[in-house]
Amino acid sequence: MASSALLPLSSSSASRRQALRAAAALGLMAVLPLSAQARLALSSAINRTARNRALSQRIAKAYAQLLLGVFPDRAREIINTARQLVRAGFDEMAQQEWPADVAKLLAELRTQSDRLDALIVQAPTKDSVVQVAVQADRMLDAANAATLALEKLSQAGTAKLVNLAGRERMLSQRLAKNYNLQAVHPDSKAVRDILASDALEFKRGLDELGKTPISTPAIRTQLELAQGQWVFFDAALQRQADARGLEAVATTSERLLEVTNRLTDLYELALKEVLG
């Protein structure tokens, strides 16, 4: 998995705080009934839970790569690292007490994650790749439901940006996963339709993030990098799903993931400053 470390912020603390205060003045932040400590915990919780959306798709992407023979050693490393990140995220979330409805959604997410784990221990076949993809989508849905509940709990408009950036992170992996599925089952119209829909959603998401009033030089830099990496990834997705096309998608999806991961972490930092 790409590193989740934040990039060095090139803006001064004063200018960053000014930008965040301006956004709050525009009504992006509601008055929160939670303690300051609980609000800060929420910013990390939203990012960690949203990350499971990307990790579910990342595991399925890499599992398909094993069947297709695309960078198999790297694919195994991706699966192992993703599983470790999922478990670490659950451990981190367990350190906080959550409202009953949120706790129920988090428990469901863990159930779906365990089911995905049970599937990927088997050697990949055409059938098992589809089974893993289906279960990864169930984990994605569970992670999305929990993320939305946490976003609602935060009552901060900035949380929507963490969620949106995190969704871009997920789409980078779901697009690659479905490209791999297209190679396994080239006659699937459903996969082609999802690829086209997700590509449009990714572009809309970047546009929306670019228009938000909460921004810093570091965020703007990552948005520009994301736009540039998307051009390369999109071009790879248009290629025939042969050996070279599969390698191009595997490589460019990793680069786009790195950028969207850093971007999500930067929005988490912005949310912490607003909530703190």
Secondary structure, 3 states (H helix, E strand, C coil): CCCCCCCCCCCCHHHHHHHHHHHHHHHHECCCCCCHHHHHHHHHHHHHHHHHHHHHHHHHHHHHHHHHCCCHHHHHHHHHHHHHHHHHHHHHHCCCCCCHHHHHHHHHHHHHHHHHHHHHCCCCCHHHHHHHHHHHHHHHHHHHHHHHHHHHHHCEHHHHHHHHHHHHHHHHHHHHHHHHHHHHCCCCHHHHHHHHHHHHHHHHHHHHHHHCCCCCHHHHHHHHHHHHHHHHHHHHHCCCCCHHHHHHHHHHHHHHHHHHHHHHHHHHHHHHHHHC
